[in-house]
Amino acid sequence: MTTTTDKISRLLRPIAKTTLAIATAFSLLTSAHAETGPAEKDTLKFGFIKLTDMIPLAVAYENGYFDDEGLSVELEAQANWKVVLDRVITGELDGSHMLAGQPIGSTIGFGTNAHIVTSFVMDLNGNGLTVANDVWKKMKKNVPVGADGKLVHPIKADALKPVVMAAKDAGQTFPMGMVFPVSTHNYEIRYWLAAGGIHPGFYAPAKGDITGQIKADVLLSVTPPPQMPATLEAGTIKGYMVGEPWNQQAVFRGIGVPVVTNNDIHSNFTEKVFGVTKEWADKYPNTHIRVVKSLIRAAKWLDENNNANRSAAAKMISASHYVGADYKVIANSMTGVFEYDRGDVRKQPDFNVFFRYNANMPYYSDAIWYLTQMRRWGQIAEPKPDSWYTETAKKIFLPEVYRQAVKDLIAEGKMSAADFPELDKTDGFRKPEDTKFIDGKVFDATKPNDYLKQFEIGLKGDEQI
């Protein structure tokens, strides 16, 4: 519940922001700074979904990093990912916390047709897959036990397959939730299921079927993140893939058990991004760079000194106008641990990564991986040449804007070149060995079609639904 003090603080903040903006403008006129000129638009509204990985926006706001760039920013929670995308496209929002797949899906015309771009990755990892207690009770029998007496992690979908097949043989469906058709969660749960021999279903947009349930052993459907625990408890779904704090919420409420994180499915991969329309980016280039500068500083603050600021960060976003979940629930994953079965707390230092590993760089290769998964499950209905994947990625992920923001921060003395050790060493493609997949497959972004041929389950080559 928001206290009276919180309300007064929120009311007074615009006054403080105006004062600080004046001081910032004066500072920019009287001191040496980087190449980027004044913001073309300095009053902005950004959206977010109530998930812990929206936190770079909250930190940039609360720590005054937007103010330092002469930007007056309003942050506004959105109802769901579709609303986020629609409001960015219409201009009601200048930009937003987005699923990595949203700029990609909309730009290629799946679901929505609009050119969305990103120049800043908000975080790596951050998701978990939770199953209902009754499902876990059956699954647990199939999970190997280590010499220490603990269950062997990461838990693979092999343990779930007998449960799913038993339901199927009994004529029952096995519904599970994910947050959006082009969400990272959709591709991650599909990858995990398929690696265990469970078919997650195909899309067939050319035939008007966008359910994603053709030939499926498990029926995946959309549930907004904050509604996941209640939907699980009601028995409407038997499990879900979602970001925090909604996996740990299930543990604290005793209604479900997280079994795997997306860092175990594929390590250190783009999760959420800050998205804007291409039109907005072209119209306000200086504003865009200044926003990215603010977010980079926020990301560094979140990871610096071995995550020393994470506890304060968790308290920050526990406020109702941000995530609005209990501090203890948010802190569980934010501070480097993750609870699976009740009492089974394990170290997960990279569950949330906001800055290290060159996290904020929009890698073309990550965009290409998401495109391969869209093709694998039929969202891209027809085969595409390898060159198409690279060309498409370069339309959407804009590392050049990120590089300019970094250059400015270094020139201004706000950050140092040592903070970005990988920046000048990358061509926008991760090395294949940099990402580990739960099934041991190797992803080379320069050969997406060869990559798809490795999978028994999924479209490849000229195959179509």
BELRA-V695302 format. One record per residue. N is the residue number from 1. RES is the residue in one letter. NEAR is the number of other C-alpha atoms within 12 Angstrom. Layout:
# BELRA-V695302
n=N res=RES near=NEAR
n=N res=RES near=NEAR
This chain:
# BELRA-V695302
n=1 res=M near=15
n=2 res=T near=15
n=3 res=T near=12
n=4 res=T near=10
n=5 res=T near=11
n=6 res=D near=16
n=7 res=K near=15
n=8 res=I near=13
n=9 res=S near=16
n=10 res=R near=22
n=11 res=L near=13
n=12 res=L near=14
n=13 res=R near=22
n=14 res=P near=22
n=15 res=I near=16
n=16 res=A near=18
n=17 res=K near=32
n=18 res=T near=23
n=19 res=T near=20
n=20 res=L near=24
n=21 res=A near=27
n=22 res=I near=21
n=23 res=A near=19
n=24 res=T near=25
n=25 res=A near=25
n=26 res=F near=17
n=27 res=S near=19
n=28 res=L near=23
n=29 res=L near=15
n=30 res=T near=10
n=31 res=S near=13
n=32 res=A near=16
n=33 res=H near=24
n=34 res=A near=25
n=35 res=E near=19
n=36 res=T near=29
n=37 res=G near=24
n=38 res=P near=27
n=39 res=A near=27
n=40 res=E near=23
n=41 res=K near=25
n=42 res=D near=29
n=43 res=T near=25
n=44 res=L near=32
n=45 res=K near=30
n=46 res=F near=37
n=47 res=G near=41
n=48 res=F near=43
n=49 res=I near=40
n=50 res=K near=39
n=51 res=L near=52
n=52 res=T near=54
n=53 res=D near=46
n=54 res=M near=49
n=55 res=I near=49
n=56 res=P near=51
n=57 res=L near=54
n=58 res=A near=45
n=59 res=V near=37
n=60 res=A near=37
n=61 res=Y near=37
n=62 res=E near=32
n=63 res=N near=25
n=64 res=G near=31
n=65 res=Y near=35
n=66 res=F near=42
n=67 res=D near=39
n=68 res=D near=38
n=69 res=E near=47
n=70 res=G near=37
n=71 res=L near=40
n=72 res=S near=37
n=73 res=V near=37
n=74 res=E near=31
n=75 res=L near=33
n=76 res=E near=30
n=77 res=A near=30
n=78 res=Q near=33
n=79 res=A near=21
n=80 res=N near=28
n=81 res=W near=37
n=82 res=K near=29
n=83 res=V near=27
n=84 res=V near=35
n=85 res=L near=46
n=86 res=D near=31
n=87 res=R near=30
n=88 res=V near=38
n=89 res=I near=30
n=90 res=T near=18
n=91 res=G near=23
n=92 res=E near=23
n=93 res=L near=31
n=94 res=D near=39
n=95 res=G near=45
n=96 res=S near=50
n=97 res=H near=48
n=98 res=M near=51
n=99 res=L near=49
n=100 res=A near=50
n=101 res=G near=50
n=102 res=Q near=51
n=103 res=P near=51
n=104 res=I near=48
n=105 res=G near=38
n=106 res=S near=37
n=107 res=T near=33
n=108 res=I near=32
n=109 res=G near=22
n=110 res=F near=29
n=111 res=G near=29
n=112 res=T near=22
n=113 res=N near=18
n=114 res=A near=28
n=115 res=H near=31
n=116 res=I near=45
n=117 res=V near=47
n=118 res=T near=48
n=119 res=S near=48
n=120 res=F near=52
n=121 res=V near=50
n=122 res=M near=51
n=123 res=D near=48
n=124 res=L near=43
n=125 res=N near=44
n=126 res=G near=52
n=127 res=N near=53
n=128 res=G near=49
n=129 res=L near=49
n=130 res=T near=48
n=131 res=V near=47
n=132 res=A near=41
n=133 res=N near=29
n=134 res=D near=23
n=135 res=V near=34
n=136 res=W near=31
n=137 res=K near=19
n=138 res=K near=20
n=139 res=M near=29
n=140 res=K near=32
n=141 res=K near=19
n=142 res=N near=21
n=143 res=V near=25
n=144 res=P near=19
n=145 res=V near=15
n=146 res=G near=11
n=147 res=A near=8
n=148 res=D near=8
n=149 res=G near=10
n=150 res=K near=19
n=151 res=L near=25
n=152 res=V near=21
n=153 res=H near=27
n=154 res=P near=32
n=155 res=I near=36
n=156 res=K near=34
n=157 res=A near=37
n=158 res=D near=26
n=159 res=A near=33
n=160 res=L near=39
n=161 res=K near=31
n=162 res=P near=24
n=163 res=V near=30
n=164 res=V near=35
n=165 res=M near=22
n=166 res=A near=19
n=167 res=A near=20
n=168 res=K near=19
n=169 res=D near=13
n=170 res=A near=11
n=171 res=G near=11
n=172 res=Q near=15
n=173 res=T near=22
n=174 res=F near=35
n=175 res=P near=31
n=176 res=M near=39
n=177 res=G near=41
n=178 res=M near=44
n=179 res=V near=38
n=180 res=F near=37
n=181 res=P near=42
n=182 res=V near=47
n=183 res=S near=42
n=184 res=T near=46
n=185 res=H near=48
n=186 res=N near=44
n=187 res=Y near=44
n=188 res=E near=49
n=189 res=I near=48
n=190 res=R near=44
n=191 res=Y near=42
n=192 res=W near=39
n=193 res=L near=40
n=194 res=A near=33
n=195 res=A near=32
n=196 res=G near=27
n=197 res=G near=28
n=198 res=I near=32
n=199 res=H near=34
n=200 res=P near=41
n=201 res=G near=36
n=202 res=F near=39
n=203 res=Y near=35
n=204 res=A near=29
n=205 res=P near=25
n=206 res=A near=16
n=207 res=K near=16
n=208 res=G near=16
n=209 res=D near=18
n=210 res=I near=27
n=211 res=T near=26
n=212 res=G near=36
n=213 res=Q near=29
n=214 res=I near=25
n=215 res=K near=21
n=216 res=A near=30
n=217 res=D near=35
n=218 res=V near=39
n=219 res=L near=34
n=220 res=L near=40
n=221 res=S near=35
n=222 res=V near=32
n=223 res=T near=33
n=224 res=P near=31
n=225 res=P near=36
n=226 res=P near=32
n=227 res=Q near=29
n=228 res=M near=40
n=229 res=P near=43
n=230 res=A near=27
n=231 res=T near=29
n=232 res=L near=37
n=233 res=E near=26
n=234 res=A near=15
n=235 res=G near=23
n=236 res=T near=24
n=237 res=I near=34
n=238 res=K near=39
n=239 res=G near=47
n=240 res=Y near=54
n=241 res=M near=50
n=242 res=V near=48
n=243 res=G near=51
n=244 res=E near=49
n=245 res=P near=47
n=246 res=W near=48
n=247 res=N near=48
n=248 res=Q near=47
n=249 res=Q near=41
n=250 res=A near=39
n=251 res=V near=35
n=252 res=F near=27
n=253 res=R near=21
n=254 res=G near=25
n=255 res=I near=33
n=256 res=G near=39
n=257 res=V near=43
n=258 res=P near=47
n=259 res=V near=47
n=260 res=V near=43
n=261 res=T near=45
n=262 res=N near=44
n=263 res=N near=36
n=264 res=D near=32
n=265 res=I near=41
n=266 res=H near=41
n=267 res=S near=34
n=268 res=N near=36
n=269 res=F near=45
n=270 res=T near=49
n=271 res=E near=49
n=272 res=K near=48
n=273 res=V near=49
n=274 res=F near=52
n=275 res=G near=48
n=276 res=V near=50
n=277 res=T near=40
n=278 res=K near=29
n=279 res=E near=21
n=280 res=W near=29
n=281 res=A near=32
n=282 res=D near=19
n=283 res=K near=16
n=284 res=Y near=27
n=285 res=P near=29
n=286 res=N near=30
n=287 res=T near=34
n=288 res=H near=44
n=289 res=I near=40
n=290 res=R near=45
n=291 res=V near=55
n=292 res=V near=48
n=293 res=K near=43
n=294 res=S near=42
n=295 res=L near=47
n=296 res=I near=49
n=297 res=R near=41
n=298 res=A near=38
n=299 res=A near=43
n=300 res=K near=38
n=301 res=W near=35
n=302 res=L near=40
n=303 res=D near=37
n=304 res=E near=19
n=305 res=N near=12
n=306 res=N near=20
n=307 res=N near=29
n=308 res=A near=17
n=309 res=N near=24
n=310 res=R near=36
n=311 res=S near=25
n=312 res=A near=25
n=313 res=A near=37
n=314 res=A near=39
n=315 res=K near=28
n=316 res=M near=34
n=317 res=I near=39
n=318 res=S near=31
n=319 res=A near=26
n=320 res=S near=22
n=321 res=H near=27
n=322 res=Y near=37
n=323 res=V near=37
n=324 res=G near=28
n=325 res=A near=30
n=326 res=D near=26
n=327 res=Y near=29
n=328 res=K near=26
n=329 res=V near=32
n=330 res=I near=42
n=331 res=A near=32
n=332 res=N near=36
n=333 res=S near=42
n=334 res=M near=47
n=335 res=T near=34
n=336 res=G near=27
n=337 res=V near=27
n=338 res=F near=40
n=339 res=E near=38
n=340 res=Y near=40
n=341 res=D near=31
n=342 res=R near=23
n=343 res=G near=16
n=344 res=D near=20
n=345 res=V near=21
n=346 res=R near=27
n=347 res=K near=18
n=348 res=Q near=28
n=349 res=P near=25
n=350 res=D near=33
n=351 res=F near=41
n=352 res=N near=51
n=353 res=V near=43
n=354 res=F near=47
n=355 res=F near=36
n=356 res=R near=32
n=357 res=Y near=30
n=358 res=N near=37
n=359 res=A near=41
n=360 res=N near=48
n=361 res=M near=50
n=362 res=P near=44
n=363 res=Y near=43
n=364 res=Y near=39
n=365 res=S near=37
n=366 res=D near=47
n=367 res=A near=48
n=368 res=I near=44
n=369 res=W near=42
n=370 res=Y near=45
n=371 res=L near=47
n=372 res=T near=48
n=373 res=Q near=43
n=374 res=M near=44
n=375 res=R near=40
n=376 res=R near=43
n=377 res=W near=44
n=378 res=G near=41
n=379 res=Q near=43
n=380 res=I near=38
n=381 res=A near=33
n=382 res=E near=24
n=383 res=P near=27
n=384 res=K near=29
n=385 res=P near=21
n=386 res=D near=24
n=387 res=S near=17
n=388 res=W near=23
n=389 res=Y near=33
n=390 res=T near=31
n=391 res=E near=20
n=392 res=T near=33
n=393 res=A near=39
n=394 res=K near=30
n=395 res=K near=28
n=396 res=I near=43
n=397 res=F near=43
n=398 res=L near=37
n=399 res=P near=35
n=400 res=E near=29
n=401 res=V near=34
n=402 res=Y near=38
n=403 res=R near=32
n=404 res=Q near=30
n=405 res=A near=41
n=406 res=V near=42
n=407 res=K near=30
n=408 res=D near=32
n=409 res=L near=34
n=410 res=I near=23
n=411 res=A near=20
n=412 res=E near=23
n=413 res=G near=18
n=414 res=K near=26
n=415 res=M near=23
n=416 res=S near=18
n=417 res=A near=19
n=418 res=A near=15
n=419 res=D near=28
n=420 res=F near=27
n=421 res=P near=17
n=422 res=E near=22
n=423 res=L near=30
n=424 res=D near=18
n=425 res=K near=12
n=426 res=T near=19
n=427 res=D near=19
n=428 res=G near=30
n=429 res=F near=31
n=430 res=R near=34
n=431 res=K near=20
n=432 res=P near=23
n=433 res=E near=17
n=434 res=D near=19
n=435 res=T near=31
n=436 res=K near=22
n=437 res=F near=26
n=438 res=I near=29
n=439 res=D near=27
n=440 res=G near=19
n=441 res=K near=22
n=442 res=V near=26
n=443 res=F near=34
n=444 res=D near=28
n=445 res=A near=34
n=446 res=T near=30
n=447 res=K near=25
n=448 res=P near=35
n=449 res=N near=32
n=450 res=D near=21
n=451 res=Y near=28
n=452 res=L near=35
n=453 res=K near=22
n=454 res=Q near=23
n=455 res=F near=27
n=456 res=E near=19
n=457 res=I near=29
n=458 res=G near=40
n=459 res=L near=34
n=460 res=K near=30
n=461 res=G near=24
n=462 res=D near=19
n=463 res=E near=22
n=464 res=Q near=23
n=465 res=I near=29
